[in-house]
């Protein structure tokens, strides 16, 4: 993780903190995740936490537009001891890539990218997740009416919209974890959704 933090110093991204990372690892382990989608590769920090919690044969599919960050993540995974066949790095915008992924084939979807697109990521996640799968949104402290002042109005509004949609969807079991910048989580119920 020290190498990830060093790589992130020269990149326009910040790795998830230890609290958020520990929560990701715990949740991936709790559901026995074998297939995870990560929206926002960054420099590989959150991916390492996810891989540590996933089934030893599990595969992390991670999507990002920045080739420099993805190369840093690839190196971070290797340095952390993960075989290249455990990760699938896809370059592109999430809203272009996610529709190409298989419906109902994933145990977890983790979003840590453009907050203004969180409502769209939620819709995509509901299509991608199997029943019992978990969707997570990093930086969800903005969902509170008195969220951090550093959040842009558009970011805060999108996070609040996502949190409201999660709360109002009766097929989801929501939870706000007060770790890091806030982690909005929801379990997808057994009812099929499209």
C-alpha positions in Angstrom: 0.0 0.0 0.0 3.0 2.3 0.5 3.8 2.0 -3.2 0.2 2.8 -4.1 0.4 6.0 -1.9 3.7 7.0 -3.5 2.3 6.5 -7.0 -0.8 8.5 -6.1 1.2 11.5 -5.2 1.9 12.2 -8.9 -1.6 11.3 -10.0 -4.9 13.2 -9.9 -6.4 10.5 -7.6 -6.2 9.6 -3.9 -6.3 6.0 -2.7 -9.0 4.9 -0.3 -8.0 5.1 3.3 -7.3 2.2 5.6 -10.8 2.3 7.1 -12.6 2.3 3.8 -10.2 -0.4 2.4 -10.8 -2.6 5.5 -14.5 -2.3 4.9 -14.1 -3.3 1.3 -12.0 -6.3 2.2 -14.5 -7.3 4.9 -17.5 -7.0 2.6 -15.9 -8.9 -0.3 -14.9 -11.7 2.1 -18.4 -11.7 3.8 -20.1 -12.5 0.5 -17.4 -14.7 -0.9 -17.0 -12.4 -3.9 -15.7 -14.1 -7.0 -16.5 -11.4 -9.5 -16.2 -7.7 -8.7 -16.5 -4.6 -10.8 -14.6 -1.5 -9.7 -15.5 1.9 -11.3 -12.4 4.0 -10.9 -9.1 2.1 -10.9 -7.0 4.9 -9.4 -3.5 3.6 -8.6 -4.8 0.2 -7.4 -5.3 0.8 -3.7 -9.0 -0.1 -3.5 -8.4 -3.0 -5.9 -5.8 -4.5 -3.6 -8.2 -4.3 -0.7 -10.9 -5.9 -2.7 -8.6 -8.7 -4.0 -7.5 -9.4 -0.4 -11.1 -10.1 0.6 -12.2 -11.9 -2.6 -12.2 -15.6 -3.2 -8.7 -16.7 -4.1 -9.9 -17.5 -7.6 -11.9 -14.3 -7.9 -11.4 -11.8 -10.7 -11.5 -8.0 -10.3 -12.7 -6.1 -13.4 -11.6 -2.5 -13.0 -12.6 0.4 -15.3 -10.8 3.8 -15.7 -10.1 6.4 -18.4 -6.5 7.1 -17.3 -3.9 4.8 -18.8 -1.2 6.1 -16.4 -3.3 5.2 -13.4 -4.1 1.8 -14.8 -0.5 1.0 -15.4 0.3 2.1 -11.8 -2.5 -0.2 -10.6 -1.2 -3.1 -12.7 2.2 -2.7 -11.1 0.6 -2.4 -7.6 -1.3 -5.6 -8.0 1.9 -7.4 -9.2 3.9 -6.0 -6.3 1.1 -7.1 -3.8 1.5 -10.6 -5.1 -1.6 -11.0 -7.3 -1.4 -13.0 -10.5 -2.2 -11.0 -13.7 -5.1 -13.4 -14.3 -6.9 -12.1 -11.1 -7.4 -8.6 -12.7 -9.0 -7.3 -15.9 -8.3 -3.7 -16.5 -10.5 -2.0 -19.0 -9.7 1.5 -20.3 -12.7 3.7 -21.0 -15.5 5.7 -19.4 -17.6 3.6 -17.1 -20.8 4.6 -18.8 -19.4 3.2 -22.1 -17.9 0.1 -20.6 -20.6 -1.0 -18.1 -23.2 -1.8 -20.7 -20.9 -4.3 -22.3 -20.5 -6.3 -19.0 -22.8 -9.4 -18.4 -26.1 -9.0 -16.6 -26.3 -10.6 -13.2 -22.7 -11.9 -13.3 -21.1 -9.9 -10.5 -21.1 -10.2 -6.7 -20.0 -6.6 -6.0 -19.8 -3.3 -7.7 -17.7 -0.6 -6.1 -17.8 3.0 -7.4 -15.1 5.6 -6.7 -15.2 7.8 -9.7 -17.1 10.8 -11.0 -19.7 11.5 -8.3 -22.0 13.2 -10.8 -22.4 9.8 -12.5 -23.3 7.9 -9.3 -27.0 7.7 -10.2 -26.1 6.1 -13.5 -23.6 3.7 -11.8 -26.4 2.6 -9.5 -28.7 1.7 -12.4 -25.8 -0.2 -14.1 -24.9 -2.0 -10.8 -28.5 -3.2 -10.4 -28.3 -4.8 -13.8 -24.8 -6.3 -13.2 -25.3 -7.7 -9.7 -26.6 -11.2 -8.9 -29.3 -11.4 -6.2 -27.5 -11.0 -2.9 -24.8 -8.8 -4.5 -23.5 -5.6 -3.0 -23.1 -2.1 -4.5 -20.8 0.4 -2.8 -20.2 4.1 -3.3 -17.1 5.8 -1.9 -17.3 9.4 -0.7 -20.9 9.2 0.3 -20.7 11.6 3.2 -22.0 14.1 0.7 -25.4 12.3 1.0 -26.0 14.0 4.3 -27.8 17.3 4.0 -24.9 18.9 5.8 -22.2 17.1 3.7 -18.7 18.5 3.5 -18.3 22.0 2.1 -15.5 20.8 -0.2 -18.0 18.9 -2.3 -19.2 20.7 -5.5 -22.9 21.3 -5.6 -23.2 18.9 -8.6 -21.3 16.1 -6.7 -23.3 16.5 -3.5 -26.6 16.6 -5.4 -25.7 13.4 -7.4 -24.6 11.6 -4.2 -27.8 12.6 -2.4 -29.9 11.5 -5.4 -28.1 8.1 -5.3 -28.6 7.7 -1.6 -32.3 8.6 -2.0 -32.7 6.0 -4.8 -31.1 3.3 -2.7 -33.3 4.1 0.4 -36.5 4.2 -1.7 -35.8 1.0 -3.7 -37.6 -1.8 -1.8 -35.4 -4.5 -3.4 -32.3 -3.0 -1.7 -31.1 -3.3 1.9 -29.1 0.0 2.4 -26.4 0.9 4.9 -24.3 4.0 5.4 -20.9 3.1 6.8 -19.2 6.1 8.5 -15.7 5.2 7.3 -13.3 7.4 5.4 -15.4 9.8 3.3 -18.5 7.6 3.9 -19.4 4.4 2.2 -22.9 3.9 1.0 -23.7 0.2 0.7 -26.7 -1.8 -0.4 -27.5 -5.5 -0.9 -29.6 -6.4 -3.9 -32.6 -8.5 -3.0 -33.7 -11.6 -4.8 -36.2 -10.0 -7.1 -35.0 -9.8 -10.7 -34.4 -6.3 -12.0 -33.5 -5.0 -15.4 
